[in-house]
């Protein structure tokens, strides 16, 4: 997490999104931690069944789009 937040402070962040499978608890916790780095609300979405088939339960991804 330290490496991610360090990289977020070095660049201008346009959007952050969080995708998860299984419980949303961790995703909501990460949303609260990362919201300070971006103006727009962070999207938190459960991933689709096709992805969940390959990742299994409790997989997650943080997607970051920077301003160019």
PDB file of N, CA, C and O in Angstrom, chain B, residues numbered from 101:
ATOM      1  N   UNK B 101       0.823  -1.188   0.000  1.00  0.00           N
ATOM      2  CA  UNK B 101       0.000   0.000   0.000  1.00  0.00           C
ATOM      3  C   UNK B 101       0.869   1.255   0.000  1.00  0.00           C
ATOM      4  O   UNK B 101       0.525   2.251  -0.637  1.00  0.00           O
ATOM      5  N   UNK B 102       1.988   1.209   0.709  1.00  0.00           N
ATOM      6  CA  UNK B 102       2.882   2.369   0.760  1.00  0.00           C
ATOM      7  C   UNK B 102       3.414   2.723  -0.623  1.00  0.00           C
ATOM      8  O   UNK B 102       3.504   3.899  -0.976  1.00  0.00           O
ATOM      9  N   UNK B 103       3.768   1.704  -1.406  1.00  0.00           N
ATOM     10  CA  UNK B 103       4.280   1.944  -2.755  1.00  0.00           C
ATOM     11  C   UNK B 103       3.204   2.586  -3.637  1.00  0.00           C
ATOM     12  O   UNK B 103       3.494   3.504  -4.404  1.00  0.00           O
ATOM     13  N   UNK B 104       1.975   2.104  -3.529  1.00  0.00           N
ATOM     14  CA  UNK B 104       0.874   2.667  -4.311  1.00  0.00           C
ATOM     15  C   UNK B 104       0.617   4.117  -3.919  1.00  0.00           C
ATOM     16  O   UNK B 104       0.539   4.982  -4.792  1.00  0.00           O
ATOM     17  N   UNK B 105       0.485   4.398  -2.639  1.00  0.00           N
ATOM     18  CA  UNK B 105       0.188   5.771  -2.220  1.00  0.00           C
ATOM     19  C   UNK B 105       1.340   6.718  -2.560  1.00  0.00           C
ATOM     20  O   UNK B 105       1.111   7.891  -2.853  1.00  0.00           O
ATOM     21  N   UNK B 106       2.560   6.221  -2.523  1.00  0.00           N
ATOM     22  CA  UNK B 106       3.702   7.038  -2.915  1.00  0.00           C
ATOM     23  C   UNK B 106       3.607   7.417  -4.390  1.00  0.00           C
ATOM     24  O   UNK B 106       3.855   8.566  -4.753  1.00  0.00           O
ATOM     25  N   UNK B 107       3.249   6.455  -5.240  1.00  0.00           N
ATOM     26  CA  UNK B 107       3.127   6.752  -6.670  1.00  0.00           C
ATOM     27  C   UNK B 107       1.949   7.685  -6.947  1.00  0.00           C
ATOM     28  O   UNK B 107       1.995   8.468  -7.896  1.00  0.00           O
ATOM     29  N   UNK B 108       0.902   7.611  -6.135  1.00  0.00           N
ATOM     30  CA  UNK B 108      -0.256   8.486  -6.326  1.00  0.00           C
ATOM     31  C   UNK B 108       0.066   9.935  -5.974  1.00  0.00           C
ATOM     32  O   UNK B 108      -0.504  10.854  -6.563  1.00  0.00           O
ATOM     33  N   UNK B 109       0.961  10.147  -5.033  1.00  0.00           N
ATOM     34  CA  UNK B 109       1.319  11.516  -4.651  1.00  0.00           C
ATOM     35  C   UNK B 109       2.248  12.162  -5.672  1.00  0.00           C
ATOM     36  O   UNK B 109       2.350  13.388  -5.726  1.00  0.00           O
ATOM     37  N   UNK B 110       2.923  11.353  -6.480  1.00  0.00           N
ATOM     38  CA  UNK B 110       3.884  11.870  -7.455  1.00  0.00           C
ATOM     39  C   UNK B 110       3.243  12.300  -8.767  1.00  0.00           C
ATOM     40  O   UNK B 110       3.881  12.997  -9.557  1.00  0.00           O
ATOM     41  N   UNK B 111       1.992  11.902  -9.022  1.00  0.00           N
ATOM     42  CA  UNK B 111       1.322  12.217 -10.286  1.00  0.00           C
ATOM     43  C   UNK B 111      -0.089  12.722 -10.023  1.00  0.00           C
ATOM     44  O   UNK B 111      -0.630  12.566  -8.928  1.00  0.00           O
ATOM     45  N   UNK B 112      -0.667  13.328 -11.047  1.00  0.00           N
ATOM     46  CA  UNK B 112      -2.033  13.842 -10.952  1.00  0.00           C
ATOM     47  C   UNK B 112      -3.016  12.733 -11.331  1.00  0.00           C
ATOM     48  O   UNK B 112      -3.037  12.280 -12.475  1.00  0.00           O
ATOM     49  N   UNK B 113      -3.822  12.304 -10.373  1.00  0.00           N
ATOM     50  CA  UNK B 113      -4.738  11.181 -10.570  1.00  0.00           C
ATOM     51  C   UNK B 113      -6.084  11.690 -11.085  1.00  0.00           C
ATOM     52  O   UNK B 113      -6.684  12.585 -10.490  1.00  0.00           O
ATOM     53  N   UNK B 114      -6.555  11.114 -12.194  1.00  0.00           N
ATOM     54  CA  UNK B 114      -7.857  11.477 -12.762  1.00  0.00           C
ATOM     55  C   UNK B 114      -8.967  10.633 -12.155  1.00  0.00           C
ATOM     56  O   UNK B 114     -10.018  11.155 -11.784  1.00  0.00           O
ATOM     57  N   UNK B 115      -8.734   9.319 -12.054  1.00  0.00           N
ATOM     58  CA  UNK B 115      -9.757   8.405 -11.538  1.00  0.00           C
ATOM     59  C   UNK B 115      -9.110   7.199 -10.880  1.00  0.00           C
ATOM     60  O   UNK B 115      -7.998   6.802 -11.229  1.00  0.00           O
ATOM     61  N   UNK B 116      -9.828   6.626  -9.921  1.00  0.00           N
ATOM     62  CA  UNK B 116      -9.445   5.357  -9.307  1.00  0.00           C
ATOM     63  C   UNK B 116     -10.687   4.482  -9.293  1.00  0.00           C
ATOM     64  O   UNK B 116     -11.786   4.948  -8.992  1.00  0.00           O
ATOM     65  N   UNK B 117     -10.502   3.214  -9.618  1.00  0.00           N
ATOM     66  CA  UNK B 117     -11.590   2.251  -9.535  1.00  0.00           C
ATOM     67  C   UNK B 117     -11.114   1.008  -8.811  1.00  0.00           C
ATOM     68  O   UNK B 117      -9.934   0.663  -8.869  1.00  0.00           O
ATOM     69  N   UNK B 118     -12.017   0.343  -8.136  1.00  0.00           N
ATOM     70  CA  UNK B 118     -11.686  -0.889  -7.425  1.00  0.00           C
ATOM     71  C   UNK B 118     -12.660  -1.961  -7.870  1.00  0.00           C
ATOM     72  O   UNK B 118     -13.874  -1.759  -7.861  1.00  0.00           O
ATOM     73  N   UNK B 119     -12.116  -3.103  -8.258  1.00  0.00           N
ATOM     74  CA  UNK B 119     -12.923  -4.248  -8.662  1.00  0.00           C
ATOM     75  C   UNK B 119     -12.615  -5.389  -7.700  1.00  0.00           C
ATOM     76  O   UNK B 119     -11.466  -5.575  -7.299  1.00  0.00           O
ATOM     77  N   UNK B 120     -13.640  -6.152  -7.330  1.00  0.00           N
ATOM     78  CA  UNK B 120     -13.425  -7.222  -6.357  1.00  0.00           C
ATOM     79  C   UNK B 120     -14.335  -8.404  -6.655  1.00  0.00           C
ATOM     80  O   UNK B 120     -15.332  -8.275  -7.365  1.00  0.00           O
ATOM     81  N   UNK B 121     -13.978  -9.549  -6.106  1.00  0.00           N
ATOM     82  CA  UNK B 121     -14.875 -10.710  -6.077  1.00  0.00           C
ATOM     83  C   UNK B 121     -14.948 -11.168  -4.630  1.00  0.00           C
ATOM     84  O   UNK B 121     -13.986 -11.021  -3.876  1.00  0.00           O
ATOM     85  N   UNK B 122     -16.074 -11.714  -4.252  1.00  0.00           N
ATOM     86  CA  UNK B 122     -16.253 -12.138  -2.858  1.00  0.00           C
ATOM     87  C   UNK B 122     -16.782 -10.993  -2.016  1.00  0.00           C
ATOM     88  O   UNK B 122     -17.677 -10.261  -2.439  1.00  0.00           O
ATOM     89  N   UNK B 123     -16.235 -10.843  -0.839  1.00  0.00           N
ATOM     90  CA  UNK B 123     -16.681  -9.817   0.106  1.00  0.00           C
ATOM     91  C   UNK B 123     -16.221  -8.423  -0.326  1.00  0.00           C
ATOM     92  O   UNK B 123     -15.106  -8.257  -0.821  1.00  0.00           O
ATOM     93  N   UNK B 124     -17.074  -7.438  -0.138  1.00  0.00           N
ATOM     94  CA  UNK B 124     -16.745  -6.054  -0.494  1.00  0.00           C
ATOM     95  C   UNK B 124     -16.035  -5.312   0.635  1.00  0.00           C
ATOM     96  O   UNK B 124     -15.673  -4.148   0.464  1.00  0.00           O
ATOM     97  N   UNK B 125     -15.831  -5.946   1.767  1.00  0.00           N
ATOM     98  CA  UNK B 125     -15.255  -5.265   2.932  1.00  0.00           C
ATOM     99  C   UNK B 125     -13.899  -4.633   2.633  1.00  0.00           C
ATOM    100  O   UNK B 125     -13.681  -3.459   2.935  1.00  0.00           O
ATOM    101  N   UNK B 126     -12.985  -5.408   2.041  1.00  0.00           N
ATOM    102  CA  UNK B 126     -11.650  -4.892   1.756  1.00  0.00           C
ATOM    103  C   UNK B 126     -11.726  -3.757   0.739  1.00  0.00           C
ATOM    104  O   UNK B 126     -11.029  -2.752   0.879  1.00  0.00           O
ATOM    105  N   UNK B 127     -12.560  -3.909  -0.276  1.00  0.00           N
ATOM    106  CA  UNK B 127     -12.694  -2.882  -1.311  1.00  0.00           C
ATOM    107  C   UNK B 127     -13.188  -1.566  -0.711  1.00  0.00           C
ATOM    108  O   UNK B 127     -12.704  -0.497  -1.082  1.00  0.00           O
ATOM    109  N   UNK B 128     -14.133  -1.636   0.198  1.00  0.00           N
ATOM    110  CA  UNK B 128     -14.652  -0.426   0.842  1.00  0.00           C
ATOM    111  C   UNK B 128     -13.582   0.228   1.714  1.00  0.00           C
ATOM    112  O   UNK B 128     -13.492   1.454   1.787  1.00  0.00           O
ATOM    113  N   UNK B 129     -12.783  -0.592   2.367  1.00  0.00           N
ATOM    114  CA  UNK B 129     -11.686  -0.083   3.197  1.00  0.00           C
ATOM    115  C   UNK B 129     -10.649   0.644   2.333  1.00  0.00           C
ATOM    116  O   UNK B 129     -10.162   1.712   2.703  1.00  0.00           O
ATOM    117  N   UNK B 130     -10.319   0.055   1.181  1.00  0.00           N
ATOM    118  CA  UNK B 130      -9.362   0.672   0.266  1.00  0.00           C
ATOM    119  C   UNK B 130      -9.923   1.966  -0.314  1.00  0.00           C
ATOM    120  O   UNK B 130      -9.186   2.935  -0.499  1.00  0.00           O
ATOM    121  N   UNK B 131     -11.217   1.985  -0.600  1.00  0.00           N
ATOM    122  CA  UNK B 131     -11.849   3.205  -1.112  1.00  0.00           C
ATOM    123  C   UNK B 131     -11.656   4.346  -0.123  1.00  0.00           C
ATOM    124  O   UNK B 131     -11.287   5.452  -0.519  1.00  0.00           O
ATOM    125  N   UNK B 132     -11.898   4.093   1.141  1.00  0.00           N
ATOM    126  CA  UNK B 132     -11.723   5.121   2.166  1.00  0.00           C
ATOM    127  C   UNK B 132     -10.272   5.592   2.248  1.00  0.00           C
ATOM    128  O   UNK B 132     -10.011   6.780   2.437  1.00  0.00           O
ATOM    129  N   UNK B 133      -9.335   4.663   2.106  1.00  0.00           N
ATOM    130  CA  UNK B 133      -7.913   5.008   2.196  1.00  0.00           C
ATOM    131  C   UNK B 133      -7.424   5.807   0.991  1.00  0.00           C
ATOM    132  O   UNK B 133      -6.554   6.666   1.127  1.00  0.00           O
ATOM    133  N   UNK B 134      -7.982   5.525  -0.190  1.00  0.00           N
ATOM    134  CA  UNK B 134      -7.479   6.127  -1.425  1.00  0.00           C
ATOM    135  C   UNK B 134      -8.236   7.375  -1.869  1.00  0.00           C
ATOM    136  O   UNK B 134      -7.747   8.107  -2.729  1.00  0.00           O
ATOM    137  N   UNK B 135      -9.401   7.633  -1.314  1.00  0.00           N
ATOM    138  CA  UNK B 135     -10.223   8.754  -1.785  1.00  0.00           C
ATOM    139  C   UNK B 135      -9.500  10.096  -1.698  1.00  0.00           C
ATOM    140  O   UNK B 135      -9.776  10.989  -2.500  1.00  0.00           O
ATOM    141  N   UNK B 136      -8.605  10.255  -0.769  1.00  0.00           N
ATOM    142  CA  UNK B 136      -7.876  11.522  -0.613  1.00  0.00           C
ATOM    143  C   UNK B 136      -6.977  11.844  -1.809  1.00  0.00           C
ATOM    144  O   UNK B 136      -6.559  12.991  -1.965  1.00  0.00           O
ATOM    145  N   UNK B 137      -6.675  10.864  -2.646  1.00  0.00           N
ATOM    146  CA  UNK B 137      -5.758  11.057  -3.765  1.00  0.00           C
ATOM    147  C   UNK B 137      -6.451  11.442  -5.066  1.00  0.00           C
ATOM    148  O   UNK B 137      -5.783  11.679  -6.072  1.00  0.00           O
ATOM    149  N   UNK B 138      -7.791  11.509  -5.062  1.00  0.00           N
ATOM    150  CA  UNK B 138      -8.529  11.801  -6.294  1.00  0.00           C
ATOM    151  C   UNK B 138      -9.785  12.603  -5.957  1.00  0.00           C
ATOM    152  O   UNK B 138     -10.404  12.387  -4.915  1.00  0.00           O
ATOM    153  N   UNK B 139     -10.160  13.532  -6.847  1.00  0.00           N
ATOM    154  CA  UNK B 139     -11.346  14.360  -6.602  1.00  0.00           C
ATOM    155  C   UNK B 139     -12.644  13.601  -6.842  1.00  0.00           C
ATOM    156  O   UNK B 139     -13.589  13.724  -6.063  1.00  0.00           O
ATOM    157  N   UNK B 140     -12.697  12.817  -7.915  1.00  0.00           N
ATOM    158  CA  UNK B 140     -13.917  12.077  -8.251  1.00  0.00           C
ATOM    159  C   UNK B 140     -14.147  10.950  -7.252  1.00  0.00           C
ATOM    160  O   UNK B 140     -13.192  10.405  -6.699  1.00  0.00           O
ATOM    161  N   UNK B 141     -15.407  10.601  -7.019  1.00  0.00           N
ATOM    162  CA  UNK B 141     -15.688   9.437  -6.163  1.00  0.00           C
ATOM    163  C   UNK B 141     -15.094   8.164  -6.777  1.00  0.00           C
ATOM    164  O   UNK B 141     -15.141   7.978  -7.993  1.00  0.00           O
ATOM    165  N   UNK B 142     -14.549   7.310  -5.951  1.00  0.00           N
ATOM    166  CA  UNK B 142     -13.973   6.046  -6.413  1.00  0.00           C
ATOM    167  C   UNK B 142     -15.096   5.042  -6.643  1.00  0.00           C
ATOM    168  O   UNK B 142     -15.950   4.834  -5.782  1.00  0.00           O
ATOM    169  N   UNK B 143     -15.077   4.421  -7.830  1.00  0.00           N
ATOM    170  CA  UNK B 143     -16.048   3.368  -8.144  1.00  0.00           C
ATOM    171  C   UNK B 143     -15.593   2.060  -7.521  1.00  0.00           C
ATOM    172  O   UNK B 143     -14.425   1.686  -7.631  1.00  0.00           O
ATOM    173  N   UNK B 144     -16.512   1.366  -6.868  1.00  0.00           N
ATOM    174  CA  UNK B 144     -16.239   0.044  -6.303  1.00  0.00           C
ATOM    175  C   UNK B 144     -17.276  -0.901  -6.889  1.00  0.00           C
ATOM    176  O   UNK B 144     -18.469  -0.780  -6.609  1.00  0.00           O
ATOM    177  N   UNK B 145     -16.808  -1.849  -7.708  1.00  0.00           N
ATOM    178  CA  UNK B 145     -17.719  -2.742  -8.417  1.00  0.00           C
ATOM    179  C   UNK B 145     -17.318  -4.199  -8.245  1.00  0.00           C
ATOM    180  O   UNK B 145     -16.136  -4.541  -8.257  1.00  0.00           O
ATOM    181  N   UNK B 146     -18.322  -5.048  -8.087  1.00  0.00           N
ATOM    182  CA  UNK B 146     -18.059  -6.485  -8.060  1.00  0.00           C
ATOM    183  C   UNK B 146     -17.774  -6.937  -9.481  1.00  0.00           C
ATOM    184  O   UNK B 146     -18.491  -6.566 -10.411  1.00  0.00           O
ATOM    185  N   UNK B 147     -16.738  -7.730  -9.651  1.00  0.00           N
ATOM    186  CA  UNK B 147     -16.363  -8.198 -10.977  1.00  0.00           C
ATOM    187  C   UNK B 147     -17.363  -9.230 -11.489  1.00  0.00           C
ATOM    188  O   UNK B 147     -18.092  -9.841 -10.707  1.00  0.00           O
ATOM    189  N   UNK B 148     -17.391  -9.416 -12.786  1.00  0.00           N
ATOM    190  CA  UNK B 148     -18.340 -10.335 -13.405  1.00  0.00           C
ATOM    191  C   UNK B 148     -17.999 -11.797 -13.168  1.00  0.00           C
ATOM    192  O   UNK B 148     -16.893 -12.136 -12.749  1.00  0.00           O
ATOM    193  N   UNK B 149     -18.963 -12.645 -13.444  1.00  0.00           N
ATOM    194  CA  UNK B 149     -18.814 -14.081 -13.179  1.00  0.00           C
ATOM    195  C   UNK B 149     -17.716 -14.728 -14.015  1.00  0.00           C
ATOM    196  O   UNK B 149     -17.095 -15.688 -13.560  1.00  0.00           O
ATOM    197  N   UNK B 150     -17.461 -14.235 -15.214  1.00  0.00           N
ATOM    198  CA  UNK B 150     -16.405 -14.821 -16.051  1.00  0.00           C
ATOM    199  C   UNK B 150     -15.047 -14.603 -15.400  1.00  0.00           C
ATOM    200  O   UNK B 150     -14.241 -15.530 -15.327  1.00  0.00           O
ATOM    201  N   UNK B 151     -14.787 -13.399 -14.931  1.00  0.00           N
ATOM    202  CA  UNK B 151     -13.522 -13.112 -14.247  1.00  0.00           C
ATOM    203  C   UNK B 151     -13.445 -13.893 -12.943  1.00  0.00           C
ATOM    204  O   UNK B 151     -12.399 -14.459 -12.626  1.00  0.00           O
ATOM    205  N   UNK B 152     -14.536 -13.933 -12.182  1.00  0.00           N
ATOM    206  CA  UNK B 152     -14.545 -14.647 -10.907  1.00  0.00           C
ATOM    207  C   UNK B 152     -14.253 -16.130 -11.082  1.00  0.00           C
ATOM    208  O   UNK B 152     -13.671 -16.754 -10.195  1.00  0.00           O
ATOM    209  N   UNK B 153     -14.645 -16.697 -12.205  1.00  0.00           N
ATOM    210  CA  UNK B 153     -14.344 -18.103 -12.478  1.00  0.00           C
ATOM    211  C   UNK B 153     -12.839 -18.341 -12.461  1.00  0.00           C
ATOM    212  O   UNK B 153     -12.379 -19.387 -12.003  1.00  0.00           O
ATOM    213  N   UNK B 154     -12.076 -17.380 -12.957  1.00  0.00           N
ATOM    214  CA  UNK B 154     -10.622 -17.535 -13.045  1.00  0.00           C
ATOM    215  C   UNK B 154      -9.897 -17.074 -11.781  1.00  0.00           C
ATOM    216  O   UNK B 154      -8.856 -17.630 -11.430  1.00  0.00           O
ATOM    217  N   UNK B 155     -10.433 -16.069 -11.098  1.00  0.00           N
ATOM    218  CA  UNK B 155      -9.727 -15.533  -9.927  1.00  0.00           C
ATOM    219  C   UNK B 155     -10.125 -16.216  -8.631  1.00  0.00           C
ATOM    220  O   UNK B 155      -9.322 -16.301  -7.702  1.00  0.00           O
ATOM    221  N   UNK B 156     -11.357 -16.702  -8.560  1.00  0.00           N
ATOM    222  CA  UNK B 156     -11.859 -17.254  -7.311  1.00  0.00           C
ATOM    223  C   UNK B 156     -12.317 -16.142  -6.382  1.00  0.00           C
ATOM    224  O   UNK B 156     -12.370 -14.974  -6.767  1.00  0.00           O
ATOM    225  N   UNK B 157     -12.645 -16.522  -5.160  1.00  0.00           N
ATOM    226  CA  UNK B 157     -13.135 -15.568  -4.168  1.00  0.00           C
ATOM    227  C   UNK B 157     -12.016 -14.670  -3.657  1.00  0.00           C
ATOM    228  O   UNK B 157     -10.846 -15.053  -3.620  1.00  0.00           O
ATOM    229  N   UNK B 158     -12.413 -13.469  -3.266  1.00  0.00           N
ATOM    230  CA  UNK B 158     -11.535 -12.499  -2.608  1.00  0.00           C
ATOM    231  C   UNK B 158     -10.370 -12.015  -3.460  1.00  0.00           C
ATOM    232  O   UNK B 158      -9.301 -11.707  -2.933  1.00  0.00           O
ATOM    233  N   UNK B 159     -10.572 -11.945  -4.774  1.00  0.00           N
ATOM    234  CA  UNK B 159      -9.593 -11.309  -5.659  1.00  0.00           C
ATOM    235  C   UNK B 159      -9.961  -9.835  -5.766  1.00  0.00           C
ATOM    236  O   UNK B 159     -11.111  -9.466  -5.526  1.00  0.00           O
ATOM    237  N   UNK B 160      -9.010  -8.999  -6.121  1.00  0.00           N
ATOM    238  CA  UNK B 160      -9.289  -7.575  -6.237  1.00  0.00           C
ATOM    239  C   UNK B 160      -8.319  -6.924  -7.208  1.00  0.00           C
ATOM    240  O   UNK B 160      -7.265  -7.479  -7.519  1.00  0.00           O
ATOM    241  N   UNK B 161      -8.684  -5.749  -7.679  1.00  0.00           N
ATOM    242  CA  UNK B 161      -7.813  -4.950  -8.543  1.00  0.00           C
ATOM    243  C   UNK B 161      -8.068  -3.478  -8.243  1.00  0.00           C
ATOM    244  O   UNK B 161      -9.202  -3.063  -8.000  1.00  0.00           O
ATOM    245  N   UNK B 162      -7.003  -2.707  -8.267  1.00  0.00           N
ATOM    246  CA  UNK B 162      -7.117  -1.254  -8.155  1.00  0.00           C
ATOM    247  C   UNK B 162      -6.672  -0.691  -9.496  1.00  0.00           C
ATOM    248  O   UNK B 162      -5.563  -0.960  -9.958  1.00  0.00           O
ATOM    249  N   UNK B 163      -7.544   0.090 -10.113  1.00  0.00           N
ATOM    250  CA  UNK B 163      -7.266   0.675 -11.419  1.00  0.00           C
ATOM    251  C   UNK B 163      -7.085   2.177 -11.249  1.00  0.00           C
ATOM    252  O   UNK B 163      -7.909   2.845 -10.623  1.00  0.00           O
ATOM    253  N   UNK B 164      -6.000   2.702 -11.810  1.00  0.00           N
ATOM    254  CA  UNK B 164      -5.700   4.124 -11.668  1.00  0.00           C
ATOM    255  C   UNK B 164      -5.521   4.730 -13.054  1.00  0.00           C
ATOM    256  O   UNK B 164      -4.772   4.208 -13.880  1.00  0.00           O
ATOM    257  N   UNK B 165      -6.220   5.841 -13.302  1.00  0.00           N
ATOM    258  CA  UNK B 165      -6.026   6.603 -14.543  1.00  0.00           C
ATOM    259  C   UNK B 165      -5.451   7.954 -14.143  1.00  0.00           C
ATOM    260  O   UNK B 165      -6.022   8.683 -13.332  1.00  0.00           O
ATOM    261  N   UNK B 166      -4.302   8.267 -14.739  1.00  0.00           N
ATOM    262  CA  UNK B 166      -3.632   9.533 -14.449  1.00  0.00           C
ATOM    263  C   UNK B 166      -3.998  10.573 -15.503  1.00  0.00           C
ATOM    264  O   UNK B 166      -4.331  10.219 -16.634  1.00  0.00           O
ATOM    265  N   UNK B 167      -3.939  11.853 -15.139  1.00  0.00           N
ATOM    266  CA  UNK B 167      -4.083  12.928 -16.122  1.00  0.00           C
ATOM    267  C   UNK B 167      -2.867  12.877 -17.035  1.00  0.00           C
ATOM    268  O   UNK B 167      -1.759  12.587 -16.585  1.00  0.00           O
ATOM    269  N   UNK B 168      -3.075  13.160 -18.319  1.00  0.00           N
ATOM    270  CA  UNK B 168      -1.926  13.128 -19.245  1.00  0.00           C
ATOM    271  C   UNK B 168      -1.159  14.419 -19.228  1.00  0.00           C
ATOM    272  O   UNK B 168      -0.169  14.558 -19.945  1.00  0.00           O
TER     273      UNK B 168
END
